[in-house]
């Protein structure tokens, strides 16, 4: 049984943004791309998000892919993210969806290469990490704890992973290829609330409240309380604002911690920037950038009304101090 972190009486929320560049999203669906290609995630979505967060008074966490941080013009945009008071965290170097299947050394290379890039280009010592495709694994936790990270945010505790992978295969331009997204595994039965996570040898994952001097916190992506269906980002956009706001209310009533995740691609006009093709593109990435921005502005406004929103690293720091 997971050992939970006790939170304040006022429900707390964090808002996180995965900055998967257009190239990385296209690769998720069987197409090619390069970090140096023109990228509306950075050109359009990040400025829109920064204005939205500024208008709402929200400090967010941006998970950055190392390969993007190496591109000079993208780095200038990331510098503005930092200047406006947001956190920059580690999202691996190459955004490899197969990370949950990697061995220890490959996992370490992905995490530490990104960490080195963020340090050298942005002078940032990232405290948090999210694996591409929500690849929650003992290898990831072991590497993070060994290298002094404060938290992991890779766990998507949904029981619908197999359904989501089937849908992703149908959407992909190569439908017969394996799709490692939504790699929940046993994580589908874990708690939806933050907990202490530590790797303790023999490849066995232990979760406990009283832990070592550098405890690692797991900050799961929020799902609906009962059915555990995803409510974040593009999935929530497809299901509608009422679905998302009702899910947020249910989490609020249960006094659970909320981790709401947006992808940069969620704010991109899919009519101008194709990821897949035909009906798949229209269904998954339909809606103009303006329509999408309004949706996420309304959702974040709703969260602000019902939760105290804090930056992930600052909340985790307080939890670690009280451990």
Secondary structure, DSSP 8 states (H G I E B T S, - for coil): ---B----SS-EEEEEEEE--HHHHHHHTT----TTS--HIIIIIHHHHHHHHHHHT---EEEE-HHHHTSHHHHHHHHHHHHTT-EEEE--SS--GGGGG--HHHHHHHHHHHHHHHHHHH-----EE--GGG---HHHHHHHHHTT--EE---B--S-HHHHHHHHHHHSSSTTS---SS--GGGGGS-SS-EEEEE-STT-EE--SS--TT-EEE--B-B-TTT--B-SHHHHHHH-HHHHHHHHHHHHHTT--EEEEEEGGGGS-TTTS-SS-HHHHHHHS-S-HHHHHHHHHHHHHHHHHHSEE--HHHHHHHHHHT-
